[in-house]
Amino acid sequence: MIEKGAEIAPAKGKLGVLCVGMGAVTTTFIAGVEAIKKDLAKPIGSLTQMATIRLGKRTDGRSPLIKDFVPLADLNDIVFGTWDIFAENAYEAAMHAGVLEKELLVQLKPQLSKIKPMAAVFDQNYVKRLHGTHVKTGANKMELAEQLMQDIADFKRKNKCARLVMVWCGSTEVFIKEQPVHKTLASFEKALRENHKAIAPSMIYAYAALKSGVPFANGAPNLTVDIPALLDLANKNGLPVCGKDFKTGQTWMKTMLAPGLKARMLGLHGWYSTNILGNRDGEVLDDPGSFKTKEESKLSVLEYILQPQVYPELYDNFSHLVRINYYPPRGDNKEGWDNIDIFGWLGYPMQIKIDFLCRDSILAAPIVLDLALFMDLAQRSGMRGIQEWLSFYFKSPMCAPSLYPEHDLFIQLMKLKNTLRHLRGEELITHLGLEYYD
Ligand SMILES: NC(=O)c1ccc[n+]([C@@H]2O[C@H](COP(=O)([O-])OP(=O)(O)OC[C@H]3O[C@@H](n4cnc5c(N)ncnc54)[C@H](O)[C@@H]3O)[C@@H](O)[C@H]2O)c1
């Protein structure tokens, strides 16, 4: 465990943020950071840029910005690197994604056009709906991993980076369960050499990152780094990892509302969630294999928050359905509906309806920024292995095998801020507050 107030290496030099996949989320993130650097927009939705953290007593009046409290990389020190199966540069890809307005992108064209994706490690067996052309070839998966390691080393040298972090913003792969080859590093490496089908492309990127001394965050629900072999490698190399699946629209809502229902001991008969989405992510998720991975990630949150085993009268056997329908006219502007059948005093039924007209990548971009900066902070603080304090950002938070994941957004936020207080040697905040009345 990391000691209270342990030394944190300064954020000196450039930080390379390597995004796998340069689709809607990555381009919205990169263009957003460039726009913020030029003072064309504000970093809304980012805790590292906008949130404060209370220190000491409520009467102390100490609430610095998080970025002034812990040493984070400055936005001006970030350099972006990407891989994608399509060769278009970040300007073209952002235009194609259609999330941000053309007028804004045109102002950022000089910066964005320079970002050209490196050729991807891709296999259509894992993402059925995509046909890429900008793809590496090699005799086996180990050779592909070695090519990625070379990319990472070349990027670091060419861009004179002091440190790197990698964030998976690539498409959701088909559902894979943990298998024997994922158990140890030796069995994983053997499987890489033997082209075993249990090794998905995202695992090859994670392996290459961890072998190259680069922290890895997983923004999709794929298994990826959440296997014993890669967790061992992360621990052995002293590297932080976190995941899975950015918590943005409907699941973010769920992890705010469900704790509220449980807090008031209100029951749940059912929760029906449906979405229409028209971007490339929606198209990929139209494939049953990729949807299954997403569905597993979206379904688990209510069970963990509501604890039917502890409160069977309230939460036994509630129905929970999640649907995503690919509907091209909406593009990235998803619409998510929730119908929630609850019951109260004496069992009387009530309903809650939510219609969230959100923008998927607008919600995801600040998460990518925060994860990149916090993973770099974790690395400089000597934190290794699973970073549970970053659960706040994920639909399926990774946690120690002996634990269940914490999904409640408010507990997650407290965990995140208390971790920052711990790192800086400040008292943790318990919200007890009795001392004010003595
Ligand atoms: N709110 C959100 O947008 C949100 C929330 C949670 C999770 N996610 C996940 O984040 C990921 C990115 O979402 P998006 O909307 O940007 O999707 P997108 O389809 O616009 O972009 C994904 C990109 O990854 C590329 N890609 C696929 N496989 C690759 C590989 N092996 N190597 C390199 N590139 C590869 C694709 O070509 C594509 O350009 C998806 O998995 C999505 O499910 C998004």
The ligand as an SDF file (V2000), in Angstrom:
LIG
                    3D

 44 48  0  0  0  0  0  0  0  0999 V2000
  -19.7580    7.7210  -24.1450 N   0  0  0  0  0  0  0  0  0  0  0  0
  -18.9710    7.0470  -24.9350 C   0  0  0  0  0  0  0  0  0  0  0  0
  -18.7170    7.4770  -26.0010 O   0  0  0  0  0  0  0  0  0  0  0  0
  -18.4130    5.7420  -24.4600 C   0  0  0  0  0  0  0  0  0  0  0  0
  -18.7210    5.3070  -23.1740 C   0  0  0  0  0  0  0  0  0  0  0  0
  -18.1890    4.1120  -22.7240 C   0  0  0  0  0  0  0  0  0  0  0  0
  -17.3500    3.3790  -23.5310 C   0  0  0  0  0  0  0  0  0  0  0  0
  -17.0870    3.8070  -24.7800 N   0  0  0  0  0  0  0  0  0  0  0  0
  -16.2450    2.9570  -25.6090 C   0  0  0  0  0  0  0  0  0  0  0  0
  -15.1450    3.6890  -26.0800 O   0  0  0  0  0  0  0  0  0  0  0  0
  -14.7590    3.1380  -27.3190 C   0  0  0  0  0  0  0  0  0  0  0  0
  -14.6250    4.2570  -28.3340 C   0  0  0  0  0  0  0  0  0  0  0  0
  -15.8970    4.8420  -28.5970 O   0  0  0  0  0  0  0  0  0  0  0  0
  -16.0960    5.7720  -29.8720 P   0  0  0  0  0  0  0  0  0  0  0  0
  -17.4540    6.3430  -29.7690 O   0  0  0  0  0  0  0  0  0  0  0  0
  -14.9250    6.6600  -30.0310 O   0  0  0  0  0  0  0  0  0  0  0  0
  -16.1120    4.6620  -31.0390 O   0  0  0  0  0  0  0  0  0  0  0  0
  -15.6320    4.8520  -32.5470 P   0  0  0  0  0  0  0  0  0  0  0  0
  -16.1720    3.6790  -33.2770 O   0  0  0  0  0  0  0  0  0  0  0  0
  -15.9370    6.2140  -33.0530 O   0  0  0  0  0  0  0  0  0  0  0  0
  -14.0300    4.7510  -32.4320 O   0  0  0  0  0  0  0  0  0  0  0  0
  -13.3500    3.5780  -32.1870 C   0  0  0  0  0  0  0  0  0  0  0  0
  -12.1500    3.5600  -33.1060 C   0  0  0  0  0  0  0  0  0  0  0  0
  -11.3540    2.4230  -32.7680 O   0  0  0  0  0  0  0  0  0  0  0  0
  -10.8030    1.9380  -33.9720 C   0  0  0  0  0  0  0  0  0  0  0  0
  -10.3490    0.5840  -33.6970 N   0  0  0  0  0  0  0  0  0  0  0  0
  -11.0720   -0.5450  -33.5420 C   0  0  0  0  0  0  0  0  0  0  0  0
  -10.2700   -1.5820  -33.2610 N   0  0  0  0  0  0  0  0  0  0  0  0
   -9.0080   -1.0960  -33.2210 C   0  0  0  0  0  0  0  0  0  0  0  0
   -7.7430   -1.6730  -32.9870 C   0  0  0  0  0  0  0  0  0  0  0  0
   -7.6330   -2.9690  -32.7240 N   0  0  0  0  0  0  0  0  0  0  0  0
   -6.6570   -0.8800  -33.0270 N   0  0  0  0  0  0  0  0  0  0  0  0
   -6.7690    0.4440  -33.2980 C   0  0  0  0  0  0  0  0  0  0  0  0
   -7.9470    1.0430  -33.5340 N   0  0  0  0  0  0  0  0  0  0  0  0
   -9.0470    0.2830  -33.4940 C   0  0  0  0  0  0  0  0  0  0  0  0
  -11.9290    2.0710  -34.9780 C   0  0  0  0  0  0  0  0  0  0  0  0
  -11.4440    2.0660  -36.2870 O   0  0  0  0  0  0  0  0  0  0  0  0
  -12.5150    3.4100  -34.5760 C   0  0  0  0  0  0  0  0  0  0  0  0
  -11.9560    4.4840  -35.3020 O   0  0  0  0  0  0  0  0  0  0  0  0
  -15.8080    2.0900  -27.7060 C   0  0  0  0  0  0  0  0  0  0  0  0
  -15.3630    0.8090  -27.3310 O   0  0  0  0  0  0  0  0  0  0  0  0
  -16.9690    2.4750  -26.8450 C   0  0  0  0  0  0  0  0  0  0  0  0
  -17.8310    1.3840  -26.5660 O   0  0  0  0  0  0  0  0  0  0  0  0
  -17.5820    4.9830  -25.2640 C   0  0  0  0  0  0  0  0  0  0  0  0
  1  2  1  0
  2  3  2  0
  2  4  1  0
  4  5  1  0
  4 44  2  0
  5  6  2  0
  6  7  1  0
  7  8  2  0
  8  9  1  0
  8 44  1  0
  9 10  1  0
  9 42  1  0
 10 11  1  0
 11 12  1  0
 11 40  1  0
 12 13  1  0
 13 14  1  0
 14 15  2  0
 14 16  1  0
 14 17  1  0
 17 18  1  0
 18 19  2  0
 18 20  1  0
 18 21  1  0
 21 22  1  0
 22 23  1  0
 23 24  1  0
 23 38  1  0
 24 25  1  0
 25 26  1  0
 25 36  1  0
 26 27  1  0
 26 35  1  0
 27 28  2  0
 28 29  1  0
 29 30  1  0
 29 35  2  0
 30 31  1  0
 30 32  2  0
 32 33  1  0
 33 34  2  0
 34 35  1  0
 36 37  1  0
 36 38  1  0
 38 39  1  0
 40 41  1  0
 40 42  1  0
 42 43  1  0
M  CHG  2   8   1  16  -1
M  END
$$$$
